Amino acid sequence: MTGAPGDGGSGRRQAKGAAAIRELAPGQSPELLKALHILTREGQLNADSLRKLKQVNHLARLLAPAIEDLLARFGDPVLVDCGAGKSYLGFVLYELFLEPAGKGTLHAIEARPELVEKARALATRLGYTRMHFEQAEIGAAAPPARVHLVTALHACDTATDDALALAIRAGADHVAVVPCCQAEVAGQLHRSADPAPLLASLFEHPWHRREFGSHLTNVVRALALEASGYSVTVTELAGWEHSLKNELILGKKVRAGDGRAKARLLDLCDAAGVKPKLVRLLWPAAATQRPATGPEKSSGG
């Protein structure tokens, strides 16, 4: 079977020349994307790079109202990118928003020292003096005292919980996370001591347990944000052809808290017999009131 035009017959789309330039966001420079190795030296995008660029640029577009709100209201808004990896998202947000505004700080948190060193060197080369890089696990990081926006793009499993806890504790005005590899709750469901019978039917089989565990994890995250005073929107980041890890959770701080949302969250966790990391981080007393898991079961994972 032949592929689409520009995919080299592989069935995976590529972009070359003018087609690659059309994938760039307004104000986005090919030079930065080449420095990030998203664009090749010849200005081309392979299939993987095209997927990454589409995800990052789409997230940047969705974040534009929040960042513009922060730039309008604060003299030096602080954006914290958790689990930054190669800092694709951080560099794009800096170039599109913070650099033209002449204000704002981007604080990237990444545990792998080699990625931090490379990102720091690139920021220095580009003259991005308001980009800072911290080598740390998210839960052990020390970002600035005042944080206005927290992002986490594909922070794996409970690293997304660490990012959300950081945002909530800091009172961040805006939050945006794209969760990845939600495995913790599926394991808790497998060991659940006494789940509500109707819920238990939803995760009796290993396949359903993985899928339900992933969904339940993100429902808990949305409720935790609501309980902490955020207005929450859950949507997809980009088309499914670009990534299966596609759920985007957006939060905007609108009140001090919401006791009803917290009660719903804790009731749901009790009904499923789970205590996800985010609940343990934010409400440790509630997380210890009832055991989340019972004896290990012998059937599949």
KELO-204737 format. One line per 10 residues: number of its first residue (from 0); their letters; for each residue x, y, z of N, C-alpha, C. Coordinates in nm, 3 decimals. Example, Ala and Ser with C-alpha at 12.3 -4.5 7.8 and 13.67 -1.06 7.14 Angstrom:
BEGIN
0) AS) 1.319:-0.569:0.780:1.230:-0.450:0.780:1.320:-0.330:0.780 | 1.285:-0.225:0.708:1.367:-0.106:0.714:1.290:0.003:0.787
# end
This chain:
BEGIN
0) MTGAPGDGGS) 0.085:-0.119:0.000:0.000:0.000:0.000:0.088:0.124:0.000 | 0.058:0.217:-0.083:0.136:0.340:-0.089:0.092:0.436:0.017 | 0.186:0.519:0.060:0.155:0.616:0.164:0.102:0.745:0.105 | 0.071:0.837:0.192:0.023:0.969:0.152:0.138:1.050:0.096 | 0.110:1.152:0.015:0.216:1.236:-0.038:0.301:1.293:0.074 | 0.433:1.281:0.059:0.524:1.339:0.157:0.561:1.245:0.269 | 0.509:1.116:0.267:0.546:1.027:0.376:0.646:0.922:0.332 | 0.699:0.936:0.210:0.802:0.844:0.164:0.750:0.704:0.142 | 0.616:0.689:0.127:0.558:0.557:0.103:0.541:0.476:0.229 | 0.572:0.532:0.344:0.568:0.456:0.468:0.432:0.458:0.535
10) GRRQAKGAAA) 0.343:0.548:0.489:0.215:0.564:0.557:0.222:0.660:0.674 | 0.340:0.713:0.704:0.357:0.809:0.814:0.388:0.945:0.753 | 0.308:1.042:0.787:0.319:1.173:0.724:0.448:1.244:0.761 | 0.509:1.308:0.663:0.624:1.395:0.683:0.591:1.531:0.624 | 0.672:1.629:0.655:0.652:1.763:0.599:0.787:1.818:0.557 | 0.792:1.869:0.435:0.916:1.922:0.382:0.893:2.062:0.327 | 1.000:2.141:0.330:0.997:2.273:0.266:0.884:2.359:0.315 | 0.804:2.409:0.220:0.693:2.499:0.253:0.589:2.431:0.341 | 0.572:2.298:0.321:0.476:2.225:0.404:0.519:2.225:0.550 | 0.648:2.215:0.575:0.699:2.219:0.711:0.679:2.357:0.772
20) IRELAPGQSP) 0.703:2.461:0.694:0.688:2.598:0.744:0.542:2.624:0.783 | 0.449:2.565:0.709:0.308:2.587:0.739:0.268:2.526:0.874 | 0.345:2.432:0.925:0.314:2.370:1.054:0.356:2.460:1.171 | 0.434:2.565:1.144:0.482:2.652:1.250:0.371:2.744:1.298 | 0.372:2.774:1.426:0.277:2.870:1.482:0.321:3.011:1.445 | 0.227:3.107:1.439:0.265:3.246:1.413:0.368:3.294:1.515 | 0.476:3.351:1.466:0.581:3.399:1.554:0.684:3.295:1.592 | 0.667:3.173:1.541:0.759:3.064:1.575:0.872:3.059:1.473 | 0.996:3.052:1.522:1.110:3.059:1.432:1.161:2.920:1.396 | 1.192:2.895:1.270:1.255:2.768:1.232:1.388:2.747:1.305
30) ELLKALHILT) 1.458:2.855:1.338:1.588:2.842:1.404:1.573:2.775:1.541 | 1.473:2.812:1.618:1.453:2.748:1.748:1.421:2.600:1.729 | 1.334:2.568:1.636:1.295:2.430:1.615:1.412:2.346:1.564 | 1.501:2.407:1.488:1.621:2.335:1.448:1.711:2.311:1.569 | 1.722:2.410:1.655:1.805:2.395:1.775:1.749:2.287:1.867 | 1.618:2.269:1.866:1.554:2.165:1.946:1.552:2.031:1.874 | 1.604:2.028:1.751:1.608:1.908:1.668:1.468:1.857:1.633 | 1.373:1.950:1.629:1.240:1.917:1.577:1.241:1.931:1.425 | 1.295:2.041:1.377:1.322:2.057:1.234:1.464:2.008:1.204 | 1.482:1.943:1.089:1.616:1.905:1.048:1.690:2.029:0.997
40) REGQLNADSL) 1.819:2.015:0.972:1.897:2.127:0.920:1.842:2.176:0.788 | 1.777:2.085:0.714:1.718:2.122:0.584:1.577:2.179:0.599 | 1.530:2.192:0.723:1.398:2.249:0.746:1.284:2.151:0.725 | 1.311:2.020:0.745:1.209:1.919:0.726:1.162:1.864:0.860 | 1.043:1.806:0.857:0.984:1.742:0.975:0.959:1.595:0.943 | 1.020:1.505:1.021:0.983:1.365:1.003:0.853:1.339:1.080 | 0.803:1.216:1.072:0.671:1.187:1.130:0.669:1.210:1.280 | 0.772:1.165:1.350:0.774:1.181:1.496:0.783:1.328:1.535 | 0.868:1.403:1.466:0.883:1.545:1.496:0.755:1.622:1.464 | 0.689:1.585:1.358:0.563:1.650:1.322:0.459:1.627:1.431
50) RKLKQVNHLA) 0.453:1.505:1.483:0.360:1.473:1.592:0.392:1.558:1.715 | 0.519:1.566:1.753:0.558:1.644:1.870:0.524:1.791:1.851 | 0.555:1.844:1.732:0.530:1.985:1.707:0.381:2.016:1.713 | 0.298:1.930:1.655:0.155:1.953:1.658:0.102:1.953:1.801 | 0.150:1.859:1.884:0.105:1.854:2.023:0.145:1.980:2.098 | 0.273:2.016:2.088:0.323:2.131:2.164:0.256:2.260:2.117 | 0.244:2.278:1.987:0.183:2.401:1.936:0.035:2.408:1.970 | -0.034:2.295:1.965:-0.176:2.297:2.001:-0.193:2.331:2.148 | -0.107:2.275:2.233:-0.115:2.308:2.375:-0.083:2.456:2.397 | 0.014:2.508:2.323:0.047:2.651:2.335:-0.073:2.737:2.297
60) RLLAPAIEDL) -0.145:2.698:2.194:-0.265:2.774:2.154:-0.371:2.770:2.263 | -0.389:2.652:2.323:-0.488:2.640:2.429:-0.448:2.718:2.554 | -0.318:2.733:2.576:-0.269:2.806:2.691:-0.265:2.957:2.668 | -0.278:3.000:2.544:-0.263:3.142:2.511:-0.353:3.232:2.597 | -0.483:3.202:2.614:-0.566:3.292:2.697:-0.515:3.302:2.840 | -0.470:3.190:2.898:-0.421:3.192:3.036:-0.294:3.275:3.047 | -0.201:3.255:2.953:-0.075:3.328:2.959:-0.098:3.477:2.934 | -0.184:3.509:2.840:-0.213:3.650:2.813:-0.281:3.715:2.934 | -0.366:3.640:3.004:-0.427:3.689:3.128:-0.320:3.719:3.232 | -0.222:3.630:3.246:-0.117:3.650:3.346:-0.027:3.767:3.308
70) LARFGDPVLV) 0.007:3.779:3.181:0.091:3.889:3.137:0.022:4.024:3.157 | -0.110:4.025:3.146:-0.185:4.150:3.164:-0.197:4.188:3.311 | -0.195:4.090:3.401:-0.224:4.118:3.542:-0.101:4.122:3.632 | 0.011:4.066:3.586:0.127:4.054:3.674:0.252:4.108:3.607 | 0.339:4.166:3.688:0.463:4.224:3.636:0.565:4.120:3.595 | 0.565:4.006:3.663:0.661:3.900:3.630:0.596:3.764:3.654 | 0.502:3.722:3.570:0.438:3.593:3.591:0.538:3.479:3.579 | 0.518:3.378:3.662:0.607:3.263:3.666:0.535:3.141:3.612 | 0.591:3.082:3.506:0.538:2.960:3.446:0.630:2.846:3.487 | 0.574:2.739:3.542:0.652:2.624:3.585:0.613:2.504:3.500
80) DCGAGKSYLG) 0.711:2.447:3.431:0.690:2.329:3.347:0.749:2.209:3.419 | 0.663:2.116:3.461:0.705:2.001:3.541:0.733:1.880:3.452 | 0.840:1.808:3.485:0.879:1.695:3.402:0.909:1.742:3.262 | 0.994:1.845:3.253:1.010:1.919:3.128:1.076:1.840:3.016 | 1.149:1.734:3.048:1.217:1.659:2.943:1.318:1.746:2.871 | 1.306:1.752:2.740:1.395:1.835:2.659:1.349:1.981:2.653 | 1.244:2.012:2.727:1.191:2.149:2.739:1.136:2.204:2.607 | 1.084:2.116:2.522:1.019:2.163:2.400:0.910:2.265:2.433 | 0.822:2.228:2.527:0.709:2.316:2.559:0.760:2.447:2.619 | 0.856:2.440:2.709:0.907:2.561:2.772:0.968:2.658:2.673
90) FVLYELFLEP) 1.048:2.607:2.581:1.110:2.695:2.481:1.005:2.757:2.390 | 0.904:2.679:2.352:0.800:2.732:2.264:0.720:2.841:2.337 | 0.682:2.817:2.462:0.607:2.918:2.537:0.689:3.045:2.557 | 0.818:3.029:2.582:0.904:3.146:2.602:0.911:3.227:2.473 | 0.934:3.159:2.360:0.949:3.232:2.235:0.818:3.299:2.192 | 0.705:3.230:2.209:0.578:3.282:2.159:0.518:3.389:2.250 | 0.542:3.380:2.382:0.473:3.469:2.474:0.567:3.554:2.560 | 0.659:3.493:2.629:0.739:3.568:2.726:0.842:3.659:2.661 | 0.906:3.610:2.556:1.007:3.694:2.490:0.944:3.818:2.428 | 0.835:3.808:2.351:0.774:3.930:2.295:0.723:4.025:2.404
100) AGKGTLHAIE) 0.676:3.971:2.516:0.623:4.056:2.623:0.733:4.126:2.700 | 0.855:4.074:2.692:0.966:4.133:2.765:0.957:4.112:2.915 | 0.877:4.015:2.958:0.865:3.986:3.101:0.812:3.844:3.117 | 0.820:3.796:3.240:0.777:3.661:3.269:0.895:3.567:3.278 | 0.883:3.467:3.365:0.990:3.370:3.388:0.937:3.229:3.363 | 1.019:3.148:3.299:0.987:3.007:3.276:1.081:2.923:3.361 | 1.024:2.846:3.453:1.101:2.760:3.543:1.073:2.615:3.506 | 1.172:2.545:3.453:1.155:2.406:3.409:1.213:2.311:3.513 | 1.137:2.207:3.546:1.180:2.106:3.642:1.198:1.974:3.569 | 1.317:1.916:3.580:1.348:1.789:3.512:1.450:1.714:3.596
110) ARPELVEKAR) 1.428:1.583:3.612:1.514:1.503:3.699:1.643:1.459:3.631 | 1.642:1.444:3.497:1.760:1.388:3.429:1.864:1.497:3.404 | 1.983:1.483:3.463:2.082:1.591:3.456:2.128:1.623:3.315 | 2.138:1.522:3.229:2.185:1.549:3.093:2.087:1.635:3.015 | 1.957:1.618:3.038:1.857:1.701:2.970:1.858:1.843:3.025 | 1.877:1.857:3.155:1.885:1.989:3.216:2.005:2.065:3.161 | 2.120:2.000:3.153:2.242:2.065:3.103:2.225:2.112:2.959 | 2.166:2.027:2.876:2.147:2.064:2.735:2.049:2.180:2.721 | 1.940:2.175:2.796:1.840:2.282:2.788:1.898:2.414:2.839 | 1.973:2.407:2.947:2.035:2.527:3.003:2.134:2.589:2.904
120) ALATRLGYTR) 2.212:2.504:2.837:2.309:2.554:2.739:2.237:2.618:2.620 | 2.127:2.558:2.577:2.053:2.614:2.464:1.991:2.749:2.501 | 1.934:2.759:2.620:1.876:2.886:2.664:1.982:2.995:2.668 | 2.102:2.961:2.714:2.212:3.058:2.718:2.249:3.101:2.577 | 2.257:3.004:2.486:2.294:3.036:2.348:2.190:3.126:2.281 | 2.063:3.105:2.314:1.956:3.183:2.254:1.934:3.317:2.323 | 1.998:3.336:2.436:1.977:3.460:2.511:1.847:3.463:2.587 | 1.793:3.345:2.622:1.667:3.337:2.696:1.701:3.345:2.845 | 1.726:3.466:2.892:1.778:3.486:3.027:1.675:3.462:3.136 | 1.547:3.457:3.099:1.442:3.435:3.199:1.390:3.292:3.196
130) MHFEQAEIGA) 1.470:3.202:3.141:1.444:3.058:3.151:1.540:3.000:3.254 | 1.484:2.928:3.350:1.565:2.866:3.455:1.534:2.718:3.462 | 1.635:2.639:3.493:1.621:2.493:3.490:1.665:2.435:3.623 | 1.578:2.354:3.681:1.605:2.291:3.810:1.611:2.140:3.792 | 1.722:2.080:3.831:1.733:1.935:3.827:1.677:1.878:3.956 | 1.560:1.816:3.947:1.495:1.761:4.066:1.376:1.677:4.023 | 1.339:1.584:4.109:1.208:1.521:4.095:1.103:1.627:4.127 | 0.987:1.616:4.065:0.885:1.720:4.083:0.848:1.738:4.230 | 0.833:1.627:4.301:0.792:1.635:4.440:0.896:1.696:4.532 | 1.022:1.701:4.487:1.129:1.758:4.569:1.175:1.893:4.517
140) AAPPARVHLV) 1.109:1.946:4.416:1.153:2.071:4.352:1.124:2.191:4.441 | 1.198:2.299:4.415:1.180:2.424:4.489:1.161:2.538:4.391 | 1.044:2.548:4.327:1.018:2.657:4.234:1.003:2.788:4.309 | 0.990:2.901:4.238:0.968:3.029:4.305:0.845:3.023:4.396 | 0.845:3.108:4.499:0.736:3.107:4.597:0.601:3.137:4.532 | 0.600:3.228:4.435:0.474:3.263:4.367:0.476:3.202:4.228 | 0.382:3.115:4.203:0.370:3.046:4.075:0.235:3.081:4.014 | 0.233:3.116:3.886:0.109:3.158:3.821:0.050:3.053:3.727 | 0.134:2.974:3.663:0.088:2.870:3.571:0.176:2.748:3.588 | 0.114:2.631:3.599:0.187:2.505:3.605:0.144:2.418:3.489
150) TALHACDTAT) 0.242:2.363:3.416:0.215:2.272:3.306:0.289:2.142:3.330 | 0.235:2.034:3.275:0.303:1.904:3.276:0.253:1.828:3.154 | 0.340:1.811:3.056:0.304:1.741:2.933:0.363:1.601:2.938 | 0.275:1.502:2.956:0.315:1.362:2.959:0.410:1.329:3.073 | 0.390:1.392:3.189:0.461:1.348:3.310:0.405:1.212:3.349 | 0.491:1.113:3.362:0.446:0.974:3.367:0.386:0.936:3.502 | 0.274:0.866:3.498:0.207:0.808:3.613:0.190:0.911:3.724 | 0.245:0.887:3.843:0.220:0.975:3.956:0.298:1.106:3.949 | 0.389:1.123:3.851:0.455:1.252:3.834:0.353:1.361:3.803 | 0.244:1.325:3.734:0.137:1.422:3.711:0.072:1.463:3.842
160) DDALALAIRA) 0.057:1.370:3.936:0.004:1.404:4.068:0.096:1.501:4.140 | 0.228:1.477:4.128:0.324:1.569:4.190:0.310:1.710:4.131 | 0.291:1.718:4.000:0.275:1.849:3.936:0.148:1.918:3.983 | 0.039:1.842:3.993:-0.086:1.901:4.039:-0.075:1.944:4.186 | -0.010:1.864:4.268:0.008:1.903:4.408:0.092:2.030:4.419 | 0.196:2.040:4.336:0.277:2.162:4.335:0.191:2.283:4.300 | 0.108:2.269:4.197:0.024:2.380:4.153:-0.076:2.421:4.261 | -0.142:2.321:4.321:-0.245:2.350:4.420:-0.184:2.413:4.545 | -0.073:2.358:4.591:-0.009:2.413:4.711:0.043:2.555:4.688 | 0.088:2.582:4.564:0.140:2.715:4.531:0.028:2.814:4.501
170) GADHVAVVPC) -0.095:2.766:4.490:-0.206:2.854:4.454:-0.195:2.908:4.314 | -0.144:2.826:4.222:-0.126:2.870:4.083:-0.259:2.915:4.025 | -0.255:3.023:3.947:-0.377:3.076:3.885:-0.432:2.982:3.778 | -0.341:2.916:3.706:-0.381:2.827:3.598:-0.299:2.698:3.603 | -0.361:2.589:3.559:-0.296:2.458:3.556:-0.332:2.391:3.424 | -0.235:2.321:3.365:-0.263:2.244:3.244:-0.176:2.119:3.245 | -0.239:2.001:3.250:-0.163:1.876:3.250:-0.219:1.782:3.144 | -0.127:1.709:3.080:-0.163:1.601:2.988:-0.106:1.474:3.049 | -0.189:1.396:3.122:-0.137:1.281:3.195:-0.087:1.171:3.102 | -0.003:1.082:3.159:0.054:0.974:3.081:0.073:0.852:3.171
180) CQAEVAGQLH) 0.050:0.734:3.115:0.087:0.607:3.181:0.031:0.596:3.322 | -0.100:0.611:3.336:-0.161:0.605:3.469:-0.168:0.459:3.514 | -0.074:0.417:3.598:-0.065:0.277:3.638:-0.097:0.254:3.786 | -0.076:0.356:3.869:-0.086:0.336:4.014:-0.224:0.286:4.055 | -0.328:0.351:4.009:-0.463:0.317:4.054:-0.505:0.179:4.005 | -0.462:0.139:3.885:-0.494:0.005:3.836:-0.440:-0.101:3.932 | -0.319:-0.077:3.982:-0.263:-0.170:4.079:-0.341:-0.172:4.209 | -0.388:-0.056:4.253:-0.470:-0.050:4.374:-0.605:-0.119:4.354 | -0.662:-0.105:4.235:-0.788:-0.172:4.207:-0.771:-0.324:4.215 | -0.657:-0.374:4.169:-0.629:-0.517:4.172:-0.625:-0.569:4.316
190) RSADPAPLLA) -0.585:-0.482:4.410:-0.573:-0.523:4.551:-0.686:-0.465:4.637 | -0.787:-0.409:4.573:-0.892:-0.339:4.646:-0.960:-0.431:4.747 | -0.970:-0.384:4.872:-1.019:-0.469:4.980:-1.169:-0.494:4.972 | -1.246:-0.389:4.950:-1.392:-0.403:4.958:-1.460:-0.298:4.871 | -1.442:-0.306:4.738:-1.504:-0.204:4.652:-1.655:-0.218:4.649 | -1.724:-0.110:4.619:-1.869:-0.114:4.601:-1.901:-0.213:4.488 | -2.000:-0.303:4.509:-2.027:-0.408:4.410:-2.049:-0.357:4.268 | -2.125:-0.249:4.254:-2.150:-0.199:4.119:-2.022:-0.150:4.052 | -1.935:-0.084:4.129:-1.808:-0.040:4.073:-1.716:-0.158:4.043 | -1.719:-0.261:4.127:-1.629:-0.375:4.110:-1.646:-0.440:3.974
200) SLFEHPWHRR) -1.768:-0.438:3.921:-1.792:-0.498:3.790:-1.718:-0.425:3.678 | -1.683:-0.299:3.703:-1.617:-0.220:3.601:-1.469:-0.253:3.587 | -1.412:-0.324:3.684:-1.269:-0.353:3.674:-1.237:-0.498:3.714 | -1.331:-0.588:3.687:-1.309:-0.729:3.720:-1.201:-0.791:3.633 | -1.195:-0.752:3.507:-1.098:-0.810:3.412:-0.975:-0.721:3.399 | -0.857:-0.778:3.378:-0.733:-0.698:3.372:-0.739:-0.585:3.271 | -0.794:-0.609:3.152:-0.800:-0.504:3.050:-0.887:-0.388:3.100 | -1.003:-0.423:3.154:-1.091:-0.319:3.206:-1.028:-0.249:3.326 | -0.952:-0.323:3.405:-0.888:-0.263:3.522:-0.789:-0.155:3.480 | -0.713:-0.184:3.376:-0.618:-0.084:3.326:-0.691:0.039:3.273
210) EFGSHLTNVV) -0.794:0.016:3.192:-0.866:0.129:3.132:-0.945:0.207:3.237 | -1.015:0.136:3.324:-1.091:0.203:3.429:-0.998:0.275:3.526 | -0.884:0.212:3.557:-0.788:0.276:3.646:-0.735:0.406:3.590 | -0.708:0.408:3.459:-0.662:0.530:3.394:-0.769:0.638:3.400 | -0.893:0.600:3.369:-1.003:0.696:3.370:-1.029:0.747:3.512 | -1.030:0.656:3.609:-1.055:0.695:3.747:-0.947:0.790:3.797 | -0.823:0.764:3.759:-0.712:0.851:3.799:-0.738:0.994:3.757 | -0.780:1.013:3.633:-0.800:1.149:3.583:-0.928:1.212:3.637 | -1.028:1.131:3.666:-1.147:1.185:3.733:-1.109:1.237:3.872 | -1.028:1.161:3.944:-0.981:1.204:4.075:-0.903:1.334:4.062
220) RALALEASGY) -0.818:1.346:3.961:-0.739:1.468:3.943:-0.829:1.588:3.917 | -0.930:1.571:3.833:-1.021:1.682:3.806:-1.097:1.722:3.933 | -1.143:1.623:4.009:-1.215:1.653:4.133:-1.123:1.718:4.237 | -0.997:1.676:4.241:-0.902:1.738:4.335:-0.881:1.885:4.303 | -0.875:1.917:4.175:-0.864:2.058:4.136:-0.989:2.135:4.176 | -1.107:2.077:4.149:-1.232:2.143:4.187:-1.238:2.163:4.339 | -1.198:2.061:4.414:-1.200:2.071:4.560:-1.106:2.180:4.610 | -1.003:2.209:4.530:-0.904:2.310:4.568:-0.936:2.448:4.511 | -1.055:2.462:4.454:-1.100:2.594:4.410:-1.079:2.626:4.265 | -1.061:2.524:4.181:-1.037:2.548:4.039:-1.163:2.514:3.958
230) SVTVTELAGW) -1.186:2.596:3.857:-1.281:2.562:3.753:-1.209:2.473:3.654 | -1.267:2.357:3.620:-1.194:2.255:3.546:-1.260:2.227:3.411 | -1.176:2.214:3.310:-1.219:2.170:3.177:-1.135:2.049:3.139 | -1.201:1.943:3.093:-1.130:1.823:3.045:-1.163:1.806:2.898 | -1.060:1.796:2.816:-1.080:1.786:2.673:-0.967:1.705:2.612 | -0.966:1.691:2.480:-0.854:1.623:2.416:-0.753:1.726:2.368 | -0.628:1.685:2.371:-0.521:1.775:2.331:-0.512:1.789:2.180 | -0.505:1.676:2.111:-0.491:1.677:1.965:-0.559:1.553:1.913 | -0.560:1.537:1.780:-0.625:1.421:1.721:-0.560:1.291:1.767 | -0.639:1.184:1.771:-0.587:1.056:1.819:-0.476:1.002:1.729
240) EHSLKNELIL) -0.466:1.051:1.606:-0.358:1.005:1.520:-0.222:1.051:1.569 | -0.219:1.149:1.657:-0.092:1.203:1.706:-0.048:1.141:1.838 | -0.143:1.100:1.923:-0.105:1.041:2.051:-0.225:0.977:2.116 | -0.204:0.860:2.181:-0.309:0.797:2.258:-0.318:0.858:2.398 | -0.209:0.921:2.443:-0.208:0.989:2.572:-0.250:1.134:2.548 | -0.381:1.154:2.547:-0.436:1.271:2.479:-0.527:1.356:2.564 | -0.549:1.318:2.690:-0.644:1.389:2.775:-0.578:1.512:2.835 | -0.644:1.625:2.818:-0.593:1.752:2.870:-0.684:1.800:2.983 | -0.625:1.826:3.099:-0.698:1.877:3.214:-0.653:2.021:3.238 | -0.746:2.114:3.226:-0.719:2.256:3.246:-0.789:2.304:3.372
250) GKKVRAGDGR) -0.720:2.382:3.451:-0.780:2.438:3.571:-0.753:2.586:3.584 | -0.851:2.660:3.630:-0.838:2.804:3.656:-0.886:2.831:3.797 | -0.801:2.892:3.878:-0.833:2.919:4.018:-0.943:3.024:4.026 | -1.055:2.987:4.092:-1.168:3.080:4.099:-1.220:3.099:4.240 | -1.181:3.013:4.334:-1.229:3.026:4.472:-1.128:2.957:4.565 | -1.153:2.970:4.696:-1.061:2.910:4.793:-1.068:2.758:4.791 | -1.187:2.704:4.778:-1.204:2.559:4.778:-1.349:2.522:4.759 | -1.375:2.392:4.748:-1.511:2.342:4.727:-1.526:2.213:4.807 | -1.592:2.223:4.923:-1.607:2.109:5.011:-1.688:1.997:4.950 | -1.787:2.031:4.868:-1.869:1.927:4.806:-1.788:1.844:4.708
260) AKARLLDLCD) -1.700:1.909:4.631:-1.616:1.835:4.538:-1.520:1.744:4.614 | -1.468:1.792:4.726:-1.379:1.708:4.807:-1.454:1.586:4.860 | -1.576:1.607:4.905:-1.656:1.495:4.957:-1.684:1.393:4.847 | -1.718:1.441:4.728:-1.741:1.351:4.615:-1.615:1.272:4.582 | -1.502:1.339:4.586:-1.374:1.275:4.556:-1.345:1.164:4.656 | -1.357:1.194:4.785:-1.324:1.094:4.887:-1.425:0.979:4.886 | -1.552:1.008:4.859:-1.653:0.902:4.848:-1.622:0.810:4.731 | -1.580:0.868:4.619:-1.547:0.788:4.502:-1.427:0.697:4.530 | -1.326:0.752:4.595:-1.208:0.671:4.627:-1.246:0.557:4.722 | -1.330:0.586:4.821:-1.373:0.482:4.913:-1.454:0.374:4.842
270) AAGVKPKLVR) -1.541:0.417:4.750:-1.624:0.320:4.677:-1.538:0.227:4.591 | -1.431:0.279:4.535:-1.343:0.196:4.451:-1.237:0.125:4.533 | -1.218:0.167:4.659:-1.115:0.107:4.742:-0.975:0.149:4.705 | -0.958:0.276:4.662:-0.826:0.325:4.620:-0.793:0.454:4.693 | -0.664:0.484:4.703:-0.616:0.611:4.756:-0.503:0.659:4.665 | -0.535:0.728:4.557:-0.433:0.773:4.463:-0.334:0.869:4.529 | -0.219:0.883:4.469:-0.113:0.964:4.527:-0.157:1.108:4.551 | -0.234:1.165:4.459:-0.274:1.304:4.476:-0.358:1.323:4.602 | -0.443:1.226:4.632:-0.523:1.232:4.755:-0.432:1.220:4.876 | -0.334:1.130:4.869:-0.242:1.114:4.983:-0.158:1.240:5.004
280) LLWPAAATQR) -0.124:1.310:4.896:-0.044:1.432:4.909:-0.124:1.547:4.965 | -0.249:1.562:4.921:-0.328:1.678:4.959:-0.406:1.659:5.088 | -0.454:1.537:5.111:-0.537:1.510:5.228:-0.488:1.383:5.296 | -0.369:1.386:5.354:-0.312:1.264:5.413:-0.398:1.202:5.522 | -0.466:1.284:5.600:-0.552:1.230:5.706:-0.667:1.149:5.647 | -0.730:1.203:5.543:-0.841:1.133:5.479:-0.793:1.005:5.413 | -0.670:1.007:5.361:-0.616:0.891:5.290:-0.586:0.775:5.385 | -0.575:0.802:5.515:-0.542:0.695:5.609:-0.662:0.650:5.691 | -0.777:0.711:5.668:-0.895:0.675:5.748:-0.944:0.535:5.716 | -0.926:0.492:5.590:-0.973:0.359:5.550:-0.867:0.297:5.462
290) PATGPEKSSG) -0.827:0.172:5.485:-0.726:0.108:5.400:-0.770:0.106:5.254 | -0.677:0.142:5.164:-0.711:0.146:5.023:-0.704:0.011:4.959 | -0.622:-0.081:5.014:-0.600:-0.208:4.948:-0.602:-0.321:5.048 | -0.639:-0.438:4.999:-0.640:-0.556:5.082:-0.529:-0.651:5.042 | -0.540:-0.778:5.078:-0.437:-0.876:5.046:-0.421:-0.890:4.895 | -0.302:-0.922:4.852:-0.272:-0.940:4.711:-0.357:-1.051:4.654 | -0.419:-1.028:4.540:-0.496:-1.131:4.473:-0.407:-1.211:4.379 | -0.446:-1.332:4.350:-0.359:-1.419:4.273:-0.384:-1.412:4.124 | -0.499:-1.360:4.079:-0.529:-1.357:3.937:-0.456:-1.243:3.870 | -0.457:-1.238:3.735:-0.374:-1.152:3.653:-0.376:-1.006:3.690
300) G) -0.282:-0.927:3.627:-0.265:-0.787:3.659:-0.355:-0.700:3.587
# end
